[in-house]
Amino acid sequence: MKRIKRVFVANRGEIALRIVNACEALGIETVVGTSDADRDGLAACRADRAVCIGPAPASESYLRDDLVVQAALGTGCDAIHPGYGFLAESPKLAARARDNGLVFIGPPPEVMELSGDKLRARDGAARAGVPVLPGQEIGPDHDAHEAADRIGYPLLVKAAGGGGGRGIKLARDRDELDDLLTLARSEAAAAFGDERVYLERFVSTARHVEVQVAADEHGSVVHLGERDCSVQRRYQKVVEEAPAPNLDPATRNALTAEAVAFATAIGYRNLGTVEFVVDADSGEHFFLEINCRIQVEHPVTEAVTGRDLVALQLHIADGEPLGFGQNEVVFDGHAIECRLNAEDVARGFVPSPGTLSLFAVPNHSHLRVDTHLCAGAVIPPYYDSLMAKLIAHAEGRDATIDVLLEALEDLDVEGVETNRALVISVLAHDDFRRGAITTDWLERAIV
Amino acid sequence: MPLSDEDIREILRIIDESDVTELRIQTDGFALHVVKGARTLDPALGPAPTEQSPAPATEPTPAAKPPARASDDGLATITAPMLGTFYRAEAPGKRPFVEVGQRVEPDTIVCIIEVMKMMNSVTAGVVGTVVQIFAANAELVEYGQPLFEVEPA
């Protein structure tokens, strides 16, 4: 590494540990910024140093870009890795880091601004020749009915400042649209500080397929294949896999080429994910959004490409060229990840924080487990409920499913409620085996 | 007995040349606690605090009420209400807000913590006498880090 000698990790949980491990392997020192609730976390223990940046609530610690930059400067770091969630896609943090001479491990703030504005991102995609869903921004004085009739019902009302499944409402007819619009605007203003909303066609038989892209600072952009994340509950992913099962090769080629074209057009840098919706009935595909962060589900891409994506982020941020061309990206086998969450499925998926009296993950071949937890660890009530990611990688899809099912059966966990049984019933389901999953499937068939 | 910077340097020199690893002196209006080579943080990590640190020039804003914790020995600890750079004085060359031996009231300003050019003044939150100052000027302090020890009145 030329510039990056010490990285400030502005995150918690499994991803903080993942970043610490990736840095360690590259000989980079790490400082983890924790909240008061995470002082004893595994990432803090494994890092070269940990500093407590604020109280337990994320709004007073993990979401404070001023504290993050101050802590990074005060501990002599030269770069900040934001992980995912929290400030990962905050142009403010990226700009503040840059203004203070720190390397932000992610795209430049201008690209994050564009990506965070879902309307601008849609326009950018359309200009780059990427198909977007029929849609239109609806200002307070616009005729929503005329636009809606053109798009057709049912349709989605989306917040321009939303994304990641947040700020989306479904309107089935004109009456519902009238009811939703005012509410959507005020909610968008409150949640995102941006009251702009737009209408977009709703694809009822939708698959969520996303493409991993990587762009260096010298103009090279490649893709690392796609992931299918159609097993979702309320837009939150539960199971992810690579490659996407039963995807028409022509569609796959179009998605990956368009993702690279779009990333190139907007001057993207570092790792990013271009999300598409694929209509399972018609085979059509449309751009959804671009995510400027390492994704939770990045390990499935790592498994099938054999590449360490967090290390790749660090190399790119350090100014190195990618070091490989598109034709050197080769895919091997099938990988599936499931998210083990501390939540009570029977009680409406409420989080189930607590102390793990028992937690032992199996050590199987073909299995990788990313977790920051062990027996005795406390899952605090302040943050998301992700406990562990189980990633299976095997020759074929069926064999991969079997590895994951066995791992879930062999997992020992006591002290909190988990979604293990739900994930098992997903993986064991005929529809999943056949690869016939759309984004509404989990709530329709399982929950 | 107010001590000058010169006096303190002289004391430290004498201690440095001696074999003692820890020294605690307490008389009326004067307390000194020196621990040699006992920094818990790896000195390789983080820049060394410099004497000529950037001047906290802007008017400080009051920080959230710092928690003054009582410990077993009856002493109260003033902890950092936020992460930031710890300053003992309003500006370089100015007199420190408090010294060991000084009496403080709950609203006595004891230090400034800077976060991205924002100066946050920290008050004692307790009545008593400062018996120990833990943090060094211009060093990064984390949330909840002990800054001062106060013997409650």
Interface residues (C-beta under 8 A of the other chain):
Chain A: R6 E29 V31 D36 D48 R49 V51 C52 I53 G54 P55 S61 D66 L67 V69 Q70 A71 G74 T75 G76 R96
Chain B: L41 D42 L45 G46 P47 M82 L83 G84 T85 E114 V115 M116 M118 E139 L140 E142 Y143 G144 Q145
